Amino acid sequence: MTLPGVLAALGRDEIDSFPALRPHQEPAWHMLLVQLAALALAEGRSDAIPRTEPAWTAALRALTSAYELDEPWHLATEDWSRPAFLQPPVPDGVTLKNEVASPDGLDLLITARNHDLKQTIGRNNSPEDWLFALVSLQTGDGYAGSGNQGIARMNGGSSSRVTLSLAPLPGDGHPTMSPRLGARFRRDVAVLLRTREEQIKTHDHLEFPATGGLGLTWLAPWPEGRQLHLRELDIWFVEVCRRIRLVHDGGALRGCKGNSKATRIDAKRLHGAVGDPFAPVHKTDGKSLTLAGRDFDYRLLTELLLSGNWELPLLARTAAAEQDGRPMLLVAQALARGNSKTEGFKSRILPLGGSALRALGAYRKPLHELASQQMQEIDVFNKALGYGLALAAAGGDGDRIRKEHYVHARAAQNRFNRGVDSLFFEHLWHRLEAQDRDHEALRDAQGAFIATLSNAATGIFDAALATGPRTGIFRARAEVRARRSFHGQILHHFPKASATLKKEAPADAAQ
C-alpha cells in the first residue's frame, strides 16, 4: 500500500497488523500516522476522516504543495537539496559521511558487544523495513553520542518518548485485548481535530501559531547551527532529529547519516513538556515521563493515573463522546532507555470499565486511596517473604542476617510482584464498586484480595524455601523459624488471613 492507502484502510478499520513492524517501532508508527492525519485534515479544515486513497492523497499533498514531484513523500530522491520522507534537505557545507547498510543499523536500538539483538543483520530488506526504522529513529531517538541529537518530545537525551492513550475496546469477535488499529487511529485523530483550538490555548506559553505553523519539520532547510523554535511549528508537528538520507543503490536502498552540533528543535529547557498529546507531564516538575528501567506496573500506573501528580496527556483522557460508560483500553508503551543503553520495550494494555473511567475523573482521589491501601497490603506480604527467606538463608539466626541473605529472597519477591501486577487493577475495580454499595461489601472485597495475596505468597514462599541455600545441621531450625516469621508477620497485620495460611509451624526444637 501507499501511505494514503494505509490511512484510507485505517479509516475503514481494514488493517489487522503491519507484519514487518518490530514491536518497539509500533508506538512511533501509530503516533506518526495520527499526527500526519491530524495535520492534513486540519490544513483542509475538515473533521471527517476520509476512507478513500484519493482523498488522503489530496490531503497529504496539500501539506507539500510547493513540491510538484512529491519529493517529501519519497523514501529516496536524487536531489539532496530537496526533502525526502522524514529526511531534511542537505545544505551546502554539510556532509553525511557515515554509511548505513541495513535498516536495523539505522534504528534507534542500542546494542552492546553485538549480543542479544544482533547488529546490522537485516540485509534482505524491503522499503518498509527502512520506513519503519526511519520513523522509529527520527521521531523517538534520544542523545546517542557527540553529534547525534535527540528529539524534543522527551525529558533529556537518556529518556524515552512515552505513549499513554485510550483506545476503543475491540468487538466481541476479536481474539485478543489489543485495540483494533483502525479504531484506535480514528479515535485519536478525531480527538486531536476536535480539541485543536483548545489545546493551542492551553499551551499558549509555548507560542504555537493558530495557523501556518510548520507541521512537517523535514521540509525546512537545516544549515549547521540553525534550530527550529516552537513558535514556528504546528502544535502537532512531526519532528526529525538526525541528518539522514536514503539512496538507491543497485535496486536496493542504503542510508547515509551525518551529525549536528545542536538539536533540530530548540526545546531542551522544556524537558519534553511540549504539548505532546501522548506524553504525561509532571505537574510540579514540568517534565515529561522518563520510564528509565521501570515497567508499566501497578505502582507506576497508579502514580500516573490516580495520584494527581501527573497531567494526563490529551489522548489518555475520555473525550466527550466516550463518557457513556462503555469500557475502553489504556495503552501504555515506551522503549526504556538509559545512558547509552536500551532497557527493553515496555508495553501494557489495561482494560478500563465504565466505573473505572468515571473514577479517573471526579473520583480519582478516593480511588487513589483504595489503590494505596492495596499497595500497603502487598507490602506486608513482600516484607514477610523477604525477611522469612533471608532468615532461612542465615540459618534461622536473626542476628546473622546480612544484605547478602536478602539476595536469596529477591527472585521470590519478583515472582510475587509479577503475579500481583496481573490482578491488582481487577481487584481495585471490584473494591471501587464495593465501596459504592456499603461497608460490608468493601470489607469482603478487601478480604478477597488479602486471601488471594496470601495464597500466592504462601505458595511462592514454600517453593523458595525448598530450593534455597542449605544450612547443614541448622536446616530444620532455619525452616521452622522462617515459616513462623513469615506466617507471624502476615497474621500480625491480617488476623483473619489464618484460614488461607498453612497450619502454624511447629515449635522451635532448638530453643
C-alpha positions in Angstrom: 0.0 0.0 0.0 0.9 3.6 -0.4 0.8 5.9 2.6 -2.5 7.4 1.5 -3.8 3.8 1.0 -2.8 2.8 4.6 -4.6 5.9 6.0 -7.7 5.0 4.0 -7.6 1.4 5.1 -7.2 2.5 8.7 -10.2 4.8 8.3 -12.2 1.8 7.2 -10.6 -0.4 10.0 -9.4 -2.9 7.5 -5.8 -3.4 8.8 -5.1 -6.2 11.2 -1.4 -5.7 11.6 1.8 -4.5 9.9 3.8 -7.8 9.8 7.2 -6.1 9.2 6.8 -3.7 12.1 9.0 -4.6 15.0 7.4 -4.3 18.5 9.4 -1.3 19.6 8.5 0.5 16.4 4.8 0.2 16.9 4.1 3.3 19.1 6.3 5.5 16.8 4.4 4.3 13.7 1.0 4.9 15.3 1.9 8.4 16.6 3.3 9.4 13.2 0.1 8.3 11.3 -2.1 10.1 13.8 -0.1 13.3 13.6 0.1 13.2 9.8 -3.6 12.7 9.6 -4.4 15.4 12.0 -2.1 17.9 10.2 -3.5 17.1 6.8 -7.2 17.3 7.9 -6.6 20.5 9.9 -4.9 22.0 6.8 -8.1 21.2 4.9 -10.3 22.3 7.7 -12.1 19.0 7.7 -13.3 16.9 10.7 -14.3 14.0 8.5 -11.7 11.2 8.3 -11.5 10.1 4.7 -11.9 6.4 3.7 -10.5 6.6 0.2 -7.0 6.7 -1.1 -7.5 9.6 -3.5 -8.9 11.8 -0.7 -5.9 11.1 1.5 -3.5 11.7 -1.4 -5.0 15.1 -1.9 -5.0 15.9 1.8 -1.3 15.0 2.2 -0.3 16.8 -1.0 -1.9 20.0 0.4 0.8 19.9 3.1 3.6 19.9 0.5 2.0 21.9 -2.3 5.4 23.5 -3.2 6.7 20.1 -4.3 5.1 19.1 -7.6 7.0 15.8 -7.7 6.0 14.8 -4.2 9.6 14.6 -3.1 8.7 14.9 0.7 6.8 11.6 0.4 9.5 9.6 -1.3 11.9 7.4 0.6 14.8 8.4 -1.7 15.4 11.3 -4.1 18.5 12.0 -6.2 18.5 15.7 -5.4 19.6 16.1 -1.8 18.8 19.8 -1.8 15.1 18.7 -1.8 13.5 16.9 1.2 12.6 13.2 1.2 10.3 11.5 3.6 11.5 12.3 7.2 14.8 13.5 5.6 15.5 17.2 5.6 17.4 18.8 2.7 21.2 18.7 2.9 22.6 22.3 2.6 25.9 23.3 1.2 28.8 22.6 3.6 27.0 19.7 5.3 28.3 16.2 4.6 26.8 12.8 5.5 29.9 10.7 5.9 28.5 7.6 7.7 27.0 4.8 5.6 24.3 2.6 6.9 24.0 -0.8 5.1 20.7 -2.1 6.6 17.6 -0.7 8.3 18.5 -2.2 11.7 21.7 -0.3 11.6 19.6 2.9 11.3 17.1 2.0 14.0 17.3 3.6 17.5 18.0 0.4 19.4 21.3 0.4 21.3 23.1 -2.9 21.2 26.2 -3.8 23.2 29.0 -6.1 22.0 26.7 -7.4 19.3 24.9 -9.9 21.5 21.3 -10.4 22.4 19.9 -8.4 19.5 22.5 -8.6 16.7 23.6 -5.6 14.8 23.2 -4.9 11.0 21.8 -8.3 10.0 18.8 -7.1 8.0 20.5 -7.4 4.6 17.5 -8.9 2.9 15.2 -6.0 3.5 12.4 -4.1 1.8 11.5 -0.4 1.6 9.0 -0.8 4.5 11.9 -2.0 6.7 13.7 1.2 6.0 10.5 3.2 6.5 9.8 1.8 10.0 13.4 2.2 11.1 13.4 5.8 9.8 10.2 6.6 11.7 11.5 5.0 14.9 14.8 6.9 14.8 13.6 10.3 13.7 10.6 10.6 16.0 11.8 8.7 19.0 15.6 8.7 19.5 17.5 10.5 22.3 21.1 11.6 22.6 23.4 8.9 21.2 26.9 10.5 21.4 28.5 13.5 20.0 26.6 14.9 17.1 23.7 12.5 17.4 21.0 14.7 19.0 17.6 13.6 20.3 14.0 14.6 19.9 12.2 17.5 21.7 9.4 15.3 22.9 11.4 13.6 25.7 12.8 14.6 29.1 16.5 14.7 28.3 18.8 12.7 26.0 18.6 9.4 28.0 14.8 9.5 28.4 12.2 7.9 26.1 9.1 9.0 24.3 6.1 7.6 26.1 2.7 6.7 24.6 -0.2 6.8 27.1 -3.6 6.9 25.4 -7.1 5.4 25.5 -8.4 3.1 22.7 -11.8 1.6 21.9 -12.3 -1.9 23.2 -12.3 -4.4 20.3 -15.6 -6.2 19.4 -16.7 -9.5 20.8 -15.2 -11.5 17.9 -11.7 -10.1 18.5 -9.4 -12.8 19.9 -7.2 -10.5 22.0 -7.5 -7.4 24.2 -5.3 -5.4 21.8 -7.1 -2.5 20.2 -8.1 -2.5 16.6 -5.5 -0.4 14.7 -8.2 1.4 12.7 -10.5 2.1 15.6 -7.6 3.5 17.7 -6.4 5.6 14.8 -9.8 7.1 14.1 -10.4 7.8 17.7 -7.0 9.6 18.2 -7.3 11.7 15.0 -10.9 12.7 15.9 -9.8 13.9 19.4 -6.9 15.9 18.0 -9.2 17.6 15.5 -11.9 18.4 17.9 -9.6 19.9 20.6 -7.1 21.7 18.4 -8.0 25.3 19.3 -8.5 24.4 22.9 -5.0 22.8 23.1 -3.3 25.7 21.4 -4.8 28.0 24.1 -3.9 25.5 26.9 -0.3 25.6 25.7 -0.2 29.3 24.9 3.1 29.6 26.8 4.7 27.6 24.0 3.5 30.1 21.4 2.3 27.6 18.8 0.6 29.6 16.0 -3.1 29.0 15.4 -2.4 28.7 11.7 0.5 28.5 9.3 2.9 26.6 11.6 5.3 24.1 10.1 4.0 20.6 10.7 6.5 18.5 8.6 9.8 19.6 10.0 11.8 17.7 7.4 10.6 20.3 4.8 12.8 23.1 6.3 16.4 23.6 5.4 18.8 22.6 8.2 22.0 24.6 8.0 24.5 23.8 10.7 23.6 25.7 13.9 20.0 26.5 12.7 17.3 25.4 15.1 13.6 25.4 14.8 11.6 27.2 17.5 8.2 26.1 18.8 6.6 29.4 17.7 7.4 28.3 14.1 5.7 24.9 14.4 2.3 23.5 14.4 1.1 22.1 17.7 1.0 18.5 16.2 4.4 18.8 14.4 6.2 15.7 13.3 9.9 16.1 14.1 13.1 14.7 12.8 16.2 14.6 15.0 19.0 13.4 12.6 20.6 14.2 9.3 19.6 11.1 7.3 19.3 10.4 3.5 18.4 7.1 1.9 19.7 6.4 -1.6 19.0 3.8 -4.3 22.0 1.5 -4.8 21.7 -1.2 -7.4 18.0 -1.7 -6.9 18.2 -1.6 -3.1 18.3 1.1 -0.5 21.1 2.1 1.8 21.5 5.0 4.2 23.8 7.9 4.8 23.9 9.9 8.0 25.7 12.9 9.5 26.0 14.8 12.7 24.7 18.1 14.0 26.1 20.3 16.7 22.6 21.2 18.1 19.2 19.6 18.4 16.9 20.3 15.5 14.3 21.9 17.7 15.3 24.4 20.4 13.3 23.0 23.3 15.8 21.4 25.8 14.7 23.7 28.6 11.2 22.4 28.4 12.2 18.8 29.3 9.7 17.2 26.9 6.7 19.2 28.0 5.9 20.5 24.5 2.2 19.7 24.2 2.7 16.1 23.1 -0.8 14.6 23.2 0.6 11.2 24.1 3.0 12.1 27.0 2.2 12.5 30.7 3.8 15.6 32.3 4.6 16.0 36.0 2.6 18.9 37.3 5.3 20.2 39.7 8.5 19.4 37.8 7.1 20.3 34.4 8.8 17.3 32.8 7.5 14.5 30.6 7.7 11.0 32.0 11.1 9.2 32.0 10.5 5.5 32.1 14.1 4.6 32.7 14.4 0.9 33.8 10.8 0.6 35.0 7.8 -1.2 33.7 4.3 0.0 33.4 3.4 -1.9 36.6 0.6 -1.3 39.1 2.8 1.2 41.1 3.7 3.4 38.1 0.2 3.3 36.6 -1.3 4.2 39.9 1.0 7.1 40.2 0.3 8.3 36.7 -3.5 7.8 36.7 -4.6 8.4 40.3 -2.0 10.4 42.4 -2.9 13.8 40.9 0.8 14.5 40.4 0.7 14.0 36.7 -1.1 15.8 33.9 -2.6 13.1 31.8 -2.0 13.6 28.1 -4.9 14.6 25.9 -5.3 11.2 24.3 -5.4 9.4 27.7 -8.5 11.4 28.8 -12.0 10.4 28.0 -13.5 12.6 25.2 -17.0 13.9 25.5 -18.4 11.2 23.2 -16.7 8.5 25.4 -18.4 9.4 28.7 -21.3 7.0 28.3 -19.8 4.2 30.4 -18.5 2.0 27.6 -15.3 0.1 28.5 -12.0 1.2 26.9 -8.4 0.2 26.9 -5.5 2.1 28.3 -2.4 1.7 26.1 1.0 2.4 27.8 4.1 1.9 25.7 7.7 3.1 25.6 11.2 1.9 24.8 13.0 2.2 28.1 16.4 3.9 27.6 19.3 4.8 29.9 22.7 6.3 29.4 24.0 4.7 26.2 21.8 1.6 26.7 18.4 0.2 25.9 16.4 -1.4 28.8 13.7 -3.0 26.8 10.4 -2.3 25.1 7.7 -1.9 27.7 4.0 -2.3 26.8 0.9 -2.6 29.0 -2.8 -2.7 27.8 -5.2 -2.2 30.7 -9.0 -2.7 30.3 -11.0 0.1 32.0 -14.6 -0.5 32.7 -17.2 2.3 32.8 -16.9 2.9 36.6 -13.1 2.9 36.3 -13.2 5.5 33.6 -15.5 7.7 35.6 -13.3 7.3 38.6 -10.3 8.7 36.6 -12.2 12.0 36.6 -14.3 13.1 39.5 -13.5 10.1 41.8 -9.7 10.0 41.3 -8.8 10.9 44.9 -10.9 8.2 46.6 -9.7 5.6 44.0 -6.1 6.6 44.8 -6.8 6.0 48.5 -8.1 2.5 47.7 -5.1 1.8 45.4 -2.7 3.0 48.2 -4.4 0.6 50.6 -3.9 -2.3 48.3 -0.2 -1.4 47.8 0.2 -1.3 51.6 -1.3 -4.8 51.8 1.0 -6.0 49.1 4.0 -4.6 51.0 3.1 -6.7 54.1 3.5 -9.9 52.1 6.6 -8.6 50.3 8.3 -7.9 53.6 7.2 -11.2 55.0 8.7 -13.0 52.0 11.9 -11.1 52.2 12.6 -11.5 55.9 11.4 -15.1 56.1 13.7 -16.3 53.3 16.6 -14.2 54.5 16.2 -15.7 57.9 16.3 -19.2 56.4 19.4 -18.3 54.5 21.0 -17.1 57.7 20.4 -20.5 59.4 17.5 -19.2 61.4 19.6 -16.8 63.4 18.1 -13.3 63.0 21.3 -11.6 64.4 23.3 -13.0 61.5 21.1 -11.7 58.7 23.1 -9.5 56.2 22.3 -7.9 52.9 23.6 -11.0 51.0 20.9 -13.1 52.7 18.1 -10.9 51.2 19.5 -11.7 47.8 18.1 -15.2 48.1 14.6 -13.7 48.5 14.7 -11.4 45.5 13.6 -13.9 42.9 10.6 -15.0 45.1 9.6 -11.4 45.6 9.9 -10.6 41.9 7.7 -13.6 41.1 5.2 -12.5 43.7 5.1 -8.9 42.3 4.6 -10.2 38.8 1.6 -12.2 39.9 0.2 -9.3 41.9 0.6 -7.0 38.9 -1.7 -9.1 36.8 -4.6 -8.9 39.3 -4.1 -5.5 41.0 -6.4 -3.4 38.9 -9.1 -6.1 38.6 -9.3 -6.1 42.5 -9.1 -2.4 42.6 -12.2 -2.0 40.3 -14.0 -4.6 42.5 -13.1 -2.6 45.6 -14.4 0.6 44.0 -17.7 -1.0 43.1 -18.0 -2.5 46.6 -17.3 0.9 48.2 -20.2 2.4 46.3 -22.5 -0.3 47.8 -21.8 -0.5 51.5 -19.1 -1.0 54.2 -19.7 -4.8 54.4 -19.2 -5.2 50.6 -16.0 -3.2 50.9 -14.7 -5.4 53.7 -15.5 -8.5 51.7 -13.6 -7.1 48.7 -10.6 -6.4 50.9 -10.8 -9.9 52.4 -10.8 -11.4 48.9 -7.7 -9.5 47.9 -5.8 -10.5 51.0 -6.8 -14.1 50.6 -5.5 -14.0 47.0 -2.2 -12.5 48.2 -1.9 -15.0 51.0 -2.4 -18.0 48.7 0.1 -16.6 46.2 2.7 -15.6 48.7 2.5 -18.9 50.6 3.0 -21.0 47.5 6.0 -18.9 46.4 7.5 -19.0 49.9 7.2 -22.8 50.2 8.8 -23.3 46.8 11.6 -20.8 47.6 12.3 -22.4 51.0 12.6 -25.8 49.4 15.1 -24.7 46.9 17.0 -22.2 49.0 20.6 -22.5 50.4 21.2 -25.4 52.7 22.3 -24.7 56.3 23.6 -28.0 57.4 22.7 -29.1 60.8 20.7 -25.9 61.3 18.4 -26.6 58.3 15.4 -27.8 60.4 15.7 -24.8 62.8 16.1 -22.4 59.9 13.0 -23.6 58.1 10.9 -23.7 61.3 11.8 -20.1 62.2 11.4 -18.9 58.7 7.9 -20.3 58.4 7.0 -18.9 61.8 8.3 -15.5 60.9 6.5 -15.5 57.5 3.2 -16.5 59.0 3.5 -14.4 62.0 4.1 -11.1 60.1 1.1 -11.8 57.9 -1.2 -12.7 60.9 0.0 -9.7 62.8 -1.4 -7.4 60.1 -4.3 -9.6 58.9 -5.6 -11.8 61.7 -8.3 -13.2 59.6 -5.9 -14.5 57.0 -5.2 -17.6 59.1 -7.8 -19.5 57.1 -5.7 -19.2 54.0 -2.4 -20.0 55.6 -1.0 -23.4 56.4 -1.1 -24.7 59.9 1.2 -22.9 62.3 4.7 -24.1 62.1 5.8 -26.5 64.9 7.6 -25.1 67.9 11.3 -24.4 67.5 13.0 -27.6 68.9 16.3 -25.8 69.1 15.2 -23.2 71.7 
